[in-house]
Amino acid sequence: MDAKYDLVVIGAGPAGEKGGAQAAYFGKRVALVDSSVRPGGIAVSTAGIPTKTVREGAIYLSGLGQSASGASAPSVQDPWGLLMARKLEVSEFMTKAVERNLLRHRIERIRGHARLLPGPRVEIEKPGGARLALEADIVLLASGSRPRHPAGVPMDDPDIHDSESIFEINQAPESLLVIGGGPAGCEYASIFAALGVRVTVVNEGGQLLPALDVEMARVLAESFNSMGIRVIPSTSVAGVARDESGLVASLTDGRTLRAHKVLVAAGRRPSIEGLGLTEAGVEIDSRGWIRVDERYATTAPGVFAAGDVVGPPALASVAMEQARVAMCHAFGFEFKTDVDRCWPTYVFSIPEAAWVGLTEEQARASGSEHEVGRSSFGANAKARISGFPDGLIKLVFRVPDKELLGVHIVGELASELIHIGQFVMHQRGSIDRFIDATFAVPTRSEAYKYAAYDGLMRLARRVEKRAR
């Protein structure tokens, strides 16, 4: 063995960074192995934060949200170049933040490709071919995921991209075909539409964001339609080819579509190639994700896994918590024992979508007597002031005690607003919490109060109907 560590982490993304920091905080000697030159993973390099940075720039440059003040979009000679420069600036800042965090915790970074050996041990092939072997008490697998490339789509074509390569283009195209209506597809579709690109989304499912409440998915689709985004549901792309006129996509329903560029956003798959999982005794499930228990322990002694490699929800926030919890169980730290049961899901589309808890469909399927309350941002003063009145807040609650079961938001700042409902759900609170609370006026958050009032009104109507 070339070195001995308490913990060897494979992967330097959000899960790897936070898992390593958790162990180092309690005095463990940690090595972090990753093939990239700099840490942070795609969250700070090609997707994640870079995507959100471009989103904010696209909103500003397009003039969205400025209509209330009478302002117009600023005139910029090279808007795409400006957006890419801003993306690089923010990405560099966040990458340095990750580097500082690893340095502060005295985590040793080793560049190379890792492979598990029995023990647990880790063999590393460094750039240039040199090899070294590390012995570890614990190994954390946090190698993340990569875009899934469907058959029939030639990814080697220079005008076909996935969610990690789309920002390598030199300028925004005239038209864009997005394959997939999930989180990445919705985010990129709305970003490019805000920049004036003609966008078509082909979605295999019947609605955008399949995990979203059905009603809220319709609200998002309506917003997309108002931006000029064409959404084709319940069909898929059978293949993409190039002819003398450019790219042409063949749909399974017989139609064909043309676009200057194609973005494949058809989900993700685990990055586990070459890790030696089978030889080390690490099992994967039928979909290829690493199998873990409630402690995030794999089927191999001393080997834990967290983040995208263990499957959905593929959120950086959840990946971080999974890794922290895994390390607490691995080393017996009395700090974190479980991942938050009420973690929110969020999509940075334009407008944003965020939700926590049960959808209305899930509440109905559970057999629980439930009701809903809604408040439209169209009637919200702050939303009107900001020029972003699209969307609404929807509360799902149980009828007997009014306990909040789910919160669903489509609208600007949904990713911020969702935490208000999340905290009430943590306390198993009722919608009365919003009635009793004093919200600043004008704010988007006061929409919670009026959604709760709407819910109470619906309960009253139920009582009246039963009394007849």
FIBA-348372 format. One record per residue (C-alpha): residue number from 1; residue in one letter; x, y, z. Coordinates in steps of 0.05 Angstrom, whole numbers, always signed. Layout:
N
{gunu NUM,'A',{X,Y,Z}} ...
***
This chain:
468
{gunu 1,'M',{+0,+0,+0}} {gunu 2,'D',{+24,+70,-18}} {gunu 3,'A',{-17,+104,+37}} {gunu 4,'K',{-69,+91,+91}} {gunu 5,'Y',{-130,+134,+102}} {gunu 6,'D',{-191,+132,+146}} {gunu 7,'L',{-234,+150,+85}} {gunu 8,'V',{-223,+149,+10}} {gunu 9,'V',{-276,+186,-30}} {gunu 10,'I',{-285,+171,-104}} {gunu 11,'G',{-314,+232,-137}} {gunu 12,'A',{-307,+306,-123}} {gunu 13,'G',{-377,+330,-136}} {gunu 14,'P',{-426,+355,-82}} {gunu 15,'A',{-432,+287,-48}} {gunu 16,'G',{-358,+273,-49}} {gunu 17,'E',{-339,+342,-23}} {gunu 18,'K',{-389,+343,+34}} {gunu 19,'G',{-379,+271,+53}} {gunu 20,'G',{-304,+281,+57}} {gunu 21,'A',{-313,+345,+96}} {gunu 22,'Q',{-360,+312,+145}} {gunu 23,'A',{-308,+258,+162}} {gunu 24,'A',{-250,+308,+163}} {gunu 25,'Y',{-289,+353,+210}} {gunu 26,'F',{-288,+297,+262}} {gunu 27,'G',{-213,+287,+253}} {gunu 28,'K',{-210,+232,+201}} {gunu 29,'R',{-155,+229,+149}} {gunu 30,'V',{-188,+236,+81}} {gunu 31,'A',{-166,+228,+9}} {gunu 32,'L',{-210,+250,-49}} {gunu 33,'V',{-198,+218,-117}} {gunu 34,'D',{-225,+247,-181}} {gunu 35,'S',{-203,+247,-254}} {gunu 36,'S',{-217,+321,-264}} {gunu 37,'V',{-164,+374,-256}} {gunu 38,'R',{-208,+414,-208}} {gunu 39,'P',{-261,+391,-158}} {gunu 40,'G',{-335,+407,-155}} {gunu 41,'G',{-362,+361,-209}} {gunu 42,'I',{-413,+383,-260}} {gunu 43,'A',{-449,+422,-206}} {gunu 44,'V',{-397,+478,-214}} {gunu 45,'S',{-367,+463,-282}} {gunu 46,'T',{-416,+447,-338}} {gunu 47,'A',{-487,+442,-308}} {gunu 48,'G',{-518,+460,-241}} {gunu 49,'I',{-493,+530,-222}} {gunu 50,'P',{-470,+547,-293}} {gunu 51,'T',{-540,+533,-319}} {gunu 52,'K',{-572,+576,-266}} {gunu 53,'T',{-523,+632,-281}} {gunu 54,'V',{-542,+632,-355}} {gunu 55,'R',{-615,+630,-335}} {gunu 56,'E',{-610,+694,-295}} {gunu 57,'G',{-571,+728,-351}} {gunu 58,'A',{-622,+706,-403}} {gunu 59,'I',{-678,+736,-362}} {gunu 60,'Y',{-642,+802,-356}} {gunu 61,'L',{-620,+807,-428}} {gunu 62,'S',{-688,+787,-455}} {gunu 63,'G',{-725,+839,-414}} {gunu 64,'L',{-768,+787,-379}} {gunu 65,'G',{-794,+814,-314}} {gunu 66,'Q',{-781,+886,-333}} {gunu 67,'S',{-848,+901,-365}} {gunu 68,'A',{-878,+930,-301}} {gunu 69,'S',{-827,+986,-299}} {gunu 70,'G',{-832,+1000,-373}} {gunu 71,'A',{-760,+979,-383}} {gunu 72,'S',{-737,+945,-446}} {gunu 73,'A',{-684,+893,-456}} {gunu 74,'P',{-613,+922,-456}} {gunu 75,'S',{-579,+925,-524}} {gunu 76,'V',{-519,+878,-524}} {gunu 77,'Q',{-477,+865,-585}} {gunu 78,'D',{-457,+794,-566}} {gunu 79,'P',{-508,+768,-514}} {gunu 80,'W',{-485,+696,-519}} {gunu 81,'G',{-413,+715,-508}} {gunu 82,'L',{-433,+758,-448}} {gunu 83,'L',{-472,+700,-418}} {gunu 84,'M',{-415,+651,-427}} {gunu 85,'A',{-366,+700,-395}} {gunu 86,'R',{-412,+708,-336}} {gunu 87,'K',{-420,+633,-331}} {gunu 88,'L',{-345,+623,-329}} {gunu 89,'E',{-337,+677,-276}} {gunu 90,'V',{-388,+646,-229}} {gunu 91,'S',{-363,+575,-243}} {gunu 92,'E',{-291,+596,-226}} {gunu 93,'F',{-314,+629,-162}} {gunu 94,'M',{-352,+568,-139}} {gunu 95,'T',{-296,+520,-159}} {gunu 96,'K',{-248,+560,-116}} {gunu 97,'A',{-298,+556,-59}} {gunu 98,'V',{-297,+480,-64}} {gunu 99,'E',{-221,+480,-66}} {gunu 100,'R',{-218,+524,-4}} {gunu 101,'N',{-266,+479,+33}} {gunu 102,'L',{-223,+417,+18}} {gunu 103,'L',{-160,+454,+38}} {gunu 104,'R',{-192,+479,+102}} {gunu 105,'H',{-210,+407,+121}} {gunu 106,'R',{-140,+383,+101}} {gunu 107,'I',{-169,+334,+51}} {gunu 108,'E',{-117,+307,+4}} {gunu 109,'R',{-135,+310,-69}} {gunu 110,'I',{-110,+256,-117}} {gunu 111,'R',{-122,+261,-191}} {gunu 112,'G',{-134,+197,-227}} {gunu 113,'H',{-183,+141,-245}} {gunu 114,'A',{-202,+98,-184}} {gunu 115,'R',{-218,+25,-181}} {gunu 116,'L',{-242,-13,-120}} {gunu 117,'L',{-202,-71,-93}} {gunu 118,'P',{-222,-119,-37}} {gunu 119,'G',{-206,-94,+31}} {gunu 120,'P',{-232,-41,+21}} {gunu 121,'R',{-174,-14,-20}} {gunu 122,'V',{-171,+33,-79}} {gunu 123,'E',{-124,+30,-138}} {gunu 124,'I',{-112,+95,-175}} {gunu 125,'E',{-86,+103,-245}} {gunu 126,'K',{-57,+173,-249}} {gunu 127,'P',{-48,+215,-312}} {gunu 128,'G',{+11,+186,-348}} {gunu 129,'G',{-4,+114,-327}} {gunu 130,'A',{+29,+112,-258}} {gunu 131,'R',{-10,+71,-207}} {gunu 132,'L',{-16,+74,-132}} {gunu 133,'A',{-58,+35,-82}} {gunu 134,'L',{-92,+65,-21}} {gunu 135,'E',{-117,+27,+40}} {gunu 136,'A',{-179,+55,+73}} {gunu 137,'D',{-224,+39,+132}} {gunu 138,'I',{-283,+67,+93}} {gunu 139,'V',{-294,+82,+19}} {gunu 140,'L',{-348,+130,-5}} {gunu 141,'L',{-371,+122,-77}} {gunu 142,'A',{-394,+190,-103}} {gunu 143,'S',{-376,+187,-176}} {gunu 144,'G',{-441,+219,-199}} {gunu 145,'S',{-478,+209,-264}} {gunu 146,'R',{-475,+229,-337}} {gunu 147,'P',{-527,+244,-391}} {gunu 148,'R',{-562,+185,-421}} {gunu 149,'H',{-556,+183,-497}} {gunu 150,'P',{-615,+148,-531}} {gunu 151,'A',{-606,+102,-590}} {gunu 152,'G',{-615,+134,-658}} {gunu 153,'V',{-586,+201,-640}} {gunu 154,'P',{-515,+211,-667}} {gunu 155,'M',{-481,+247,-610}} {gunu 156,'D',{-418,+257,-651}} {gunu 157,'D',{-454,+307,-696}} {gunu 158,'P',{-428,+377,-681}} {gunu 159,'D',{-499,+405,-675}} {gunu 160,'I',{-524,+353,-626}} {gunu 161,'H',{-510,+364,-553}} {gunu 162,'D',{-528,+339,-484}} {gunu 163,'S',{-538,+379,-420}} {gunu 164,'E',{-463,+380,-406}} {gunu 165,'S',{-440,+403,-474}} {gunu 166,'I',{-494,+451,-497}} {gunu 167,'F',{-457,+513,-472}} {gunu 168,'E',{-398,+496,-517}} {gunu 169,'I',{-435,+525,-576}} {gunu 170,'N',{-410,+591,-605}} {gunu 171,'Q',{-477,+626,-608}} {gunu 172,'A',{-550,+615,-594}} {gunu 173,'P',{-582,+578,-652}} {gunu 174,'E',{-643,+600,-691}} {gunu 175,'S',{-680,+537,-671}} {gunu 176,'L',{-671,+482,-619}} {gunu 177,'L',{-703,+414,-611}} {gunu 178,'V',{-702,+390,-539}} {gunu 179,'I',{-710,+315,-530}} {gunu 180,'G',{-741,+305,-461}} {gunu 181,'G',{-788,+343,-416}} {gunu 182,'G',{-754,+330,-349}} {gunu 183,'P',{-716,+381,-306}} {gunu 184,'A',{-658,+392,-353}} {gunu 185,'G',{-702,+395,-414}} {gunu 186,'C',{-748,+447,-382}} {gunu 187,'E',{-691,+489,-357}} {gunu 188,'Y',{-653,+493,-423}} {gunu 189,'A',{-716,+500,-465}} {gunu 190,'S',{-739,+561,-426}} {gunu 191,'I',{-669,+592,-424}} {gunu 192,'F',{-662,+589,-500}} {gunu 193,'A',{-733,+611,-511}} {gunu 194,'A',{-719,+673,-468}} {gunu 195,'L',{-662,+688,-516}} {gunu 196,'G',{-709,+687,-575}} {gunu 197,'V',{-693,+617,-600}} {gunu 198,'R',{-750,+577,-631}} {gunu 199,'V',{-755,+518,-583}} {gunu 200,'T',{-792,+452,-591}} {gunu 201,'V',{-795,+402,-534}} {gunu 202,'V',{-811,+329,-551}} {gunu 203,'N',{-833,+295,-487}} {gunu 204,'E',{-845,+220,-483}} {gunu 205,'G',{-891,+230,-423}} {gunu 206,'G',{-959,+262,-423}} {gunu 207,'Q',{-936,+322,-382}} {gunu 208,'L',{-874,+363,-368}} {gunu 209,'L',{-837,+342,-305}} {gunu 210,'P',{-870,+275,-292}} {gunu 211,'A',{-862,+280,-216}} {gunu 212,'L',{-898,+347,-214}} {gunu 213,'D',{-971,+354,-193}} {gunu 214,'V',{-1013,+346,-256}} {gunu 215,'E',{-1048,+413,-249}} {gunu 216,'M',{-982,+449,-237}} {gunu 217,'A',{-951,+415,-298}} {gunu 218,'R',{-1007,+446,-339}} {gunu 219,'V',{-991,+514,-308}} {gunu 220,'L',{-918,+506,-329}} {gunu 221,'A',{-938,+484,-399}} {gunu 222,'E',{-982,+546,-406}} {gunu 223,'S',{-924,+590,-386}} {gunu 224,'F',{-880,+555,-437}} {gunu 225,'N',{-933,+566,-490}} {gunu 226,'S',{-934,+640,-474}} {gunu 227,'M',{-859,+642,-486}} {gunu 228,'G',{-867,+610,-554}} {gunu 229,'I',{-843,+541,-534}} {gunu 230,'R',{-877,+485,-572}} {gunu 231,'V',{-887,+423,-529}} {gunu 232,'I',{-903,+357,-563}} {gunu 233,'P',{-925,+307,-510}} {gunu 234,'S',{-935,+231,-511}} {gunu 235,'T',{-886,+217,-566}} {gunu 236,'S',{-811,+207,-573}} {gunu 237,'V',{-755,+217,-623}} {gunu 238,'A',{-741,+153,-662}} {gunu 239,'G',{-679,+180,-694}} {gunu 240,'V',{-641,+242,-717}} {gunu 241,'A',{-605,+247,-783}} {gunu 242,'R',{-572,+300,-826}} {gunu 243,'D',{-590,+316,-898}} {gunu 244,'E',{-571,+372,-945}} {gunu 245,'S',{-615,+420,-906}} {gunu 246,'G',{-590,+403,-837}} {gunu 247,'L',{-616,+362,-778}} {gunu 248,'V',{-682,+326,-783}} {gunu 249,'A',{-715,+286,-727}} {gunu 250,'S',{-764,+230,-739}} {gunu 251,'L',{-818,+222,-686}} {gunu 252,'T',{-851,+156,-667}} {gunu 253,'D',{-918,+185,-688}} {gunu 254,'G',{-893,+193,-760}} {gunu 255,'R',{-879,+268,-758}} {gunu 256,'T',{-812,+299,-774}} {gunu 257,'L',{-781,+362,-744}} {gunu 258,'R',{-723,+405,-766}} {gunu 259,'A',{-678,+445,-721}} {gunu 260,'H',{-610,+480,-725}} {gunu 261,'K',{-588,+444,-661}} {gunu 262,'V',{-613,+386,-619}} {gunu 263,'L',{-607,+381,-543}} {gunu 264,'V',{-613,+311,-514}} {gunu 265,'A',{-642,+316,-443}} {gunu 266,'A',{-667,+244,-436}} {gunu 267,'G',{-646,+230,-365}} {gunu 268,'R',{-581,+208,-333}} {gunu 269,'R',{-543,+144,-318}} {gunu 270,'P',{-493,+128,-263}} {gunu 271,'S',{-419,+139,-275}} {gunu 272,'I',{-394,+71,-251}} {gunu 273,'E',{-353,+46,-310}} {gunu 274,'G',{-285,+21,-289}} {gunu 275,'L',{-298,+24,-215}} {gunu 276,'G',{-292,-51,-206}} {gunu 277,'L',{-358,-56,-169}} {gunu 278,'T',{-372,-129,-186}} {gunu 279,'E',{-303,-153,-163}} {gunu 280,'A',{-310,-113,-99}} {gunu 281,'G',{-379,-142,-84}} {gunu 282,'V',{-418,-78,-95}} {gunu 283,'E',{-487,-95,-124}} {gunu 284,'I',{-526,-51,-171}} {gunu 285,'D',{-601,-53,-183}} {gunu 286,'S',{-639,-68,-247}} {gunu 287,'R',{-631,+4,-272}} {gunu 288,'G',{-557,+7,-259}} {gunu 289,'W',{-557,+48,-195}} {gunu 290,'I',{-514,+26,-136}} {gunu 291,'R',{-556,-11,-84}} {gunu 292,'V',{-553,+19,-14}} {gunu 293,'D',{-590,+10,+52}} {gunu 294,'E',{-618,+63,+98}} {gunu 295,'R',{-548,+79,+121}} {gunu 296,'Y',{-523,+87,+49}} {gunu 297,'A',{-480,+26,+59}} {gunu 298,'T',{-470,-17,-3}} {gunu 299,'T',{-467,-93,-4}} {gunu 300,'A',{-391,-91,+4}} {gunu 301,'P',{-364,-83,+75}} {gunu 302,'G',{-337,-14,+88}} {gunu 303,'V',{-362,+15,+23}} {gunu 304,'F',{-416,+69,+23}} {gunu 305,'A',{-447,+108,-35}} {gunu 306,'A',{-485,+174,-41}} {gunu 307,'G',{-509,+222,-94}} {gunu 308,'D',{-528,+208,-165}} {gunu 309,'V',{-496,+138,-165}} {gunu 310,'V',{-552,+113,-120}} {gunu 311,'G',{-607,+140,-165}} {gunu 312,'P',{-661,+194,-162}} {gunu 313,'P',{-674,+249,-143}} {gunu 314,'A',{-606,+271,-171}} {gunu 315,'L',{-607,+337,-133}} {gunu 316,'A',{-543,+367,-106}} {gunu 317,'S',{-577,+385,-41}} {gunu 318,'V',{-599,+314,-28}} {gunu 319,'A',{-533,+285,-50}} {gunu 320,'M',{-497,+327,+2}} {gunu 321,'E',{-542,+304,+57}} {gunu 322,'Q',{-537,+231,+36}} {gunu 323,'A',{-461,+235,+40}} {gunu 324,'R',{-462,+268,+108}} {gunu 325,'V',{-510,+217,+136}} {gunu 326,'A',{-469,+160,+105}} {gunu 327,'M',{-405,+183,+138}} {gunu 328,'C',{-439,+191,+205}} {gunu 329,'H',{-462,+119,+202}} {gunu 330,'A',{-396,+95,+174}} {gunu 331,'F',{-355,+125,+231}} {gunu 332,'G',{-407,+126,+286}} {gunu 333,'F',{-411,+202,+291}} {gunu 334,'E',{-471,+223,+332}} {gunu 335,'F',{-490,+280,+287}} {gunu 336,'K',{-536,+262,+229}} {gunu 337,'T',{-574,+196,+226}} {gunu 338,'D',{-626,+208,+170}} {gunu 339,'V',{-636,+249,+108}} {gunu 340,'D',{-691,+300,+114}} {gunu 341,'R',{-758,+266,+100}} {gunu 342,'C',{-786,+330,+70}} {gunu 343,'W',{-732,+350,+20}} {gunu 344,'P',{-758,+396,-35}} {gunu 345,'T',{-751,+384,-109}} {gunu 346,'Y',{-737,+444,-152}} {gunu 347,'V',{-729,+460,-226}} {gunu 348,'F',{-698,+525,-249}} {gunu 349,'S',{-740,+533,-311}} {gunu 350,'I',{-772,+600,-330}} {gunu 351,'P',{-815,+604,-289}} {gunu 352,'E',{-787,+560,-234}} {gunu 353,'A',{-823,+499,-206}} {gunu 354,'A',{-814,+470,-137}} {gunu 355,'W',{-852,+420,-94}} {gunu 356,'V',{-848,+381,-29}} {gunu 357,'G',{-893,+326,-2}} {gunu 358,'L',{-953,+294,-36}} {gunu 359,'T',{-983,+315,-102}} {gunu 360,'E',{-1058,+318,-105}} {gunu 361,'E',{-1057,+253,-145}} {gunu 362,'Q',{-1015,+219,-91}} {gunu 363,'A',{-1061,+244,-36}} {gunu 364,'R',{-1121,+216,-73}} {gunu 365,'A',{-1086,+149,-85}} {gunu 366,'S',{-1069,+144,-11}} {gunu 367,'G',{-1143,+144,+7}} {gunu 368,'S',{-1134,+204,+52}} {gunu 369,'E',{-1191,+254,+51}} {gunu 370,'H',{-1158,+317,+26}} {gunu 371,'E',{-1171,+386,+0}} {gunu 372,'V',{-1130,+439,-36}} {gunu 373,'G',{-1119,+514,-31}} {gunu 374,'R',{-1092,+558,-87}} {gunu 375,'S',{-1067,+628,-95}} {gunu 376,'S',{-1048,+656,-163}} {gunu 377,'F',{-987,+701,-171}} {gunu 378,'G',{-1030,+739,-220}} {gunu 379,'A',{-1065,+769,-160}} {gunu 380,'N',{-1001,+779,-120}} {gunu 381,'A',{-976,+851,-115}} {gunu 382,'K',{-902,+833,-113}} {gunu 383,'A',{-908,+787,-172}} {gunu 384,'R',{-942,+842,-211}} {gunu 385,'I',{-890,+893,-190}} {gunu 386,'S',{-834,+846,-212}} {gunu 387,'G',{-866,+833,-280}} {gunu 388,'F',{-869,+758,-267}} {gunu 389,'P',{-942,+743,-252}} {gunu 390,'D',{-944,+672,-280}} {gunu 391,'G',{-959,+613,-236}} {gunu 392,'L',{-989,+598,-168}} {gunu 393,'I',{-981,+565,-101}} {gunu 394,'K',{-1021,+502,-88}} {gunu 395,'L',{-1029,+471,-19}} {gunu 396,'V',{-1052,+399,-9}} {gunu 397,'F',{-1078,+384,+61}} {gunu 398,'R',{-1116,+332,+100}} {gunu 399,'V',{-1189,+349,+114}} {gunu 400,'P',{-1199,+326,+187}} {gunu 401,'D',{-1141,+365,+218}} {gunu 402,'K',{-1118,+409,+160}} {gunu 403,'E',{-1048,+380,+164}} {gunu 404,'L',{-1005,+403,+106}} {gunu 405,'L',{-989,+344,+61}} {gunu 406,'G',{-956,+378,+1}} {gunu 407,'V',{-936,+445,-28}} {gunu 408,'H',{-930,+458,-102}} {gunu 409,'I',{-906,+523,-134}} {gunu 410,'V',{-897,+546,-205}} {gunu 411,'G',{-871,+617,-209}} {gunu 412,'E',{-809,+659,-202}} {gunu 413,'L',{-771,+646,-137}} {gunu 414,'A',{-808,+580,-127}} {gunu 415,'S',{-742,+549,-104}} {gunu 416,'E',{-739,+600,-47}} {gunu 417,'L',{-813,+600,-29}} {gunu 418,'I',{-818,+524,-23}} {gunu 419,'H',{-779,+524,+43}} {gunu 420,'I',{-835,+560,+79}} {gunu 421,'G',{-881,+502,+66}} {gunu 422,'Q',{-826,+452,+79}} {gunu 423,'F',{-815,+478,+150}} {gunu 424,'V',{-889,+474,+166}} {gunu 425,'M',{-890,+403,+141}} {gunu 426,'H',{-830,+387,+185}} {gunu 427,'Q',{-872,+406,+245}} {gunu 428,'R',{-932,+368,+217}} {gunu 429,'G',{-967,+435,+219}} {gunu 430,'S',{-1034,+454,+189}} {gunu 431,'I',{-1052,+507,+139}} {gunu 432,'D',{-1073,+550,+199}} {gunu 433,'R',{-998,+565,+207}} {gunu 434,'F',{-1003,+608,+144}} {gunu 435,'I',{-1068,+640,+168}} {gunu 436,'D',{-1037,+659,+235}} {gunu 437,'A',{-970,+683,+207}} {gunu 438,'T',{-956,+755,+188}} {gunu 439,'F',{-925,+761,+119}} {gunu 440,'A',{-890,+824,+95}} {gunu 441,'V',{-930,+861,+42}} {gunu 442,'P',{-918,+863,-16}} {gunu 443,'T',{-882,+795,-21}} {gunu 444,'R',{-893,+732,-61}} {gunu 445,'S',{-893,+693,+4}} {gunu 446,'E',{-959,+723,+26}} {gunu 447,'A',{-990,+680,-28}} {gunu 448,'Y',{-985,+624,+24}} {gunu 449,'K',{-1036,+660,+67}} {gunu 450,'Y',{-1086,+668,+11}} {gunu 451,'A',{-1077,+596,-12}} {gunu 452,'A',{-1094,+576,+60}} {gunu 453,'Y',{-1155,+621,+60}} {gunu 454,'D',{-1177,+589,-5}} {gunu 455,'G',{-1169,+521,+27}} {gunu 456,'L',{-1212,+542,+87}} {gunu 457,'M',{-1265,+567,+39}} {gunu 458,'R',{-1266,+500,+4}} {gunu 459,'L',{-1274,+465,+71}} {gunu 460,'A',{-1333,+510,+88}} {gunu 461,'R',{-1366,+492,+22}} {gunu 462,'R',{-1357,+418,+39}} {gunu 463,'V',{-1393,+429,+105}} {gunu 464,'E',{-1450,+467,+71}} {gunu 465,'K',{-1457,+414,+18}} {gunu 466,'R',{-1462,+359,+70}} {gunu 467,'A',{-1513,+398,+111}} {gunu 468,'R',{-1561,+401,+52}} 
***
